[in-house]
């Protein structure tokens, strides 16, 4: 039973409070939690006011307390927060008194480091609203720093949100607010500060005259709205962070904004739901889309001048259950590296690839899943062989970057301008080098092979898992094996893995089962010093910063051509290529791990054994 406070009349509010606490106490599932509820209940029913305790301890004067109480009556701020902010009492002394008052341990947040993985257990908006900060997890118990550790409702909500048992510790409100702002730096408050710092002239819309005339009336409707600055802030912030995509996602009761950074999505903020229509309309107006049409997908482009840089955004809208989702692909040519020597290919792979793109005819194929950097590799190859002596033509869907000296064509399937149609037209334009964005069907593949066999260098992409399976994929399309064997010069399969953040890089170890899943022998593992990123401000707590390519380069040797003609399987082709010195994607990944470039988890995730 809880201790009874006999000084309180039976009909006071304490009676119902005590009954509620007793029910919670009886429902506790462990001795630890029964003790916790008992301590909190005692603190909740019988504690002295914090101001009176501080006066009694001679830490503040009665005048200090009176001023803090007067300020509390005006702005609703807690007395402790006001006293610390005014300098009347130190945060350390306040926390010590709070610990005694609530009968729970105190924590010094200035010397406490929080794992970013733990932060993800409690949403930023909840932490900011209720002044709570997750600190550490041991087994099924999560330690939470709170300004009011006797708030059983918040603790109950935390148990529901995190699915962990909660151990509350106390921290001063002043340091707690600072810690929440520090760790949850992607909160709405932080973006608000960013928008306050943003000058309107930093972002300039670049439009053609006919576009301006057709959208002037629509733009006028949102020109003065606060959403204009919010969109400008999002676009600027995403570019500065090096994001590749911005996702604006409407749900039933919230609106979420996420960035894709280094291939992984990160939640940035949750704007008020009431802003949904205005925010989406602003983006559609910038992209010259129909804001009245919400039933079908739309695609558009935005060109912005941010500072001294001109950035292209490819915009896609998609009707969802609770509104239109918008994805903006950021096309920042300034971040592109077209220097193949800086891609991180192994020396033999790089030598084979450079030799293949230097030949006057034949096919150079780059394969991999969406987002693996295939287009960048092809652009880099074209930039290297782009001279005044050659005519280079490309068919792309879409054209992502403008390359000086190269004739680029936008594929438009809806009007019959397909890859195959563009390729047929190219062959009447006296080309030396042709790039086809993707070989999707037999017609495109057949024309590309024909071009490669008639004195043209053809570069293209396919979606296959590795280099060897590209051969069987082309044959399965219906292209004759002898044409494939004769036309293809080289096939490069690639993936992108995240690089370890250099600012928080530390040594690490792996369990034997993880090493076994990566095909590393105990001897090989013993010779490697593994690293990981702890997470810091520079990498937004992820432990990664930037990306690194993994490459599997398979030149078509005489023996491989013979095996293709003989109908060998992709496994046999791969085994022969390895015997001839090909470095597989997994092997290239292990080499990058050995050099401390990436982690074993990234390599296992992106490559097959």
Secondary structure as GFF3:
##gff-version 3
##sequence-region A 1 609
A	DSSP	alpha_helix	13	27	.	.	.	ID=ss1
A	DSSP	alpha_helix	31	46	.	.	.	ID=ss2
A	DSSP	alpha_helix	50	56	.	.	.	ID=ss3
A	DSSP	alpha_helix	62	75	.	.	.	ID=ss4
A	DSSP	alpha_helix	79	86	.	.	.	ID=ss5
A	DSSP	alpha_helix	91	102	.	.	.	ID=ss6
A	DSSP	three_ten_helix	109	111	.	.	.	ID=ss7
A	DSSP	alpha_helix	116	119	.	.	.	ID=ss8
A	DSSP	alpha_helix	124	130	.	.	.	ID=ss9
A	DSSP	beta_strand	132	138	.	.	.	ID=ss10
A	DSSP	beta_strand	141	146	.	.	.	ID=ss11
A	DSSP	alpha_helix	152	162	.	.	.	ID=ss12
A	DSSP	beta_strand	165	170	.	.	.	ID=ss13
A	DSSP	alpha_helix	173	183	.	.	.	ID=ss14
A	DSSP	alpha_helix	188	197	.	.	.	ID=ss15
A	DSSP	three_ten_helix	200	202	.	.	.	ID=ss16
A	DSSP	beta_strand	203	205	.	.	.	ID=ss17
A	DSSP	alpha_helix	209	222	.	.	.	ID=ss18
A	DSSP	alpha_helix	227	241	.	.	.	ID=ss19
A	DSSP	beta_strand	245	250	.	.	.	ID=ss20
A	DSSP	beta_strand	255	261	.	.	.	ID=ss21
A	DSSP	beta_strand	264	269	.	.	.	ID=ss22
A	DSSP	three_ten_helix	273	275	.	.	.	ID=ss23
A	DSSP	alpha_helix	276	286	.	.	.	ID=ss24
A	DSSP	beta_strand	298	306	.	.	.	ID=ss25
A	DSSP	beta_strand	309	320	.	.	.	ID=ss26
A	DSSP	beta_strand	323	331	.	.	.	ID=ss27
A	DSSP	three_ten_helix	333	335	.	.	.	ID=ss28
A	DSSP	three_ten_helix	340	342	.	.	.	ID=ss29
A	DSSP	alpha_helix	347	357	.	.	.	ID=ss30
A	DSSP	beta_strand	362	367	.	.	.	ID=ss31
A	DSSP	alpha_helix	374	385	.	.	.	ID=ss32
A	DSSP	beta_strand	392	396	.	.	.	ID=ss33
A	DSSP	beta_strand	407	410	.	.	.	ID=ss34
A	DSSP	three_ten_helix	413	415	.	.	.	ID=ss35
A	DSSP	alpha_helix	419	426	.	.	.	ID=ss36
A	DSSP	beta_strand	433	436	.	.	.	ID=ss37
A	DSSP	alpha_helix	442	453	.	.	.	ID=ss38
A	DSSP	beta_strand	457	462	.	.	.	ID=ss39
A	DSSP	alpha_helix	467	477	.	.	.	ID=ss40
A	DSSP	alpha_helix	481	487	.	.	.	ID=ss41
A	DSSP	beta_strand	488	500	.	.	.	ID=ss42
A	DSSP	beta_strand	505	508	.	.	.	ID=ss43
A	DSSP	alpha_helix	512	517	.	.	.	ID=ss44
A	DSSP	alpha_helix	522	526	.	.	.	ID=ss45
A	DSSP	beta_strand	530	533	.	.	.	ID=ss46
A	DSSP	three_ten_helix	537	539	.	.	.	ID=ss47
A	DSSP	beta_strand	544	555	.	.	.	ID=ss48
A	DSSP	alpha_helix	558	565	.	.	.	ID=ss49
A	DSSP	alpha_helix	570	579	.	.	.	ID=ss50
A	DSSP	alpha_helix	585	594	.	.	.	ID=ss51
A	DSSP	alpha_helix	600	606	.	.	.	ID=ss52
###
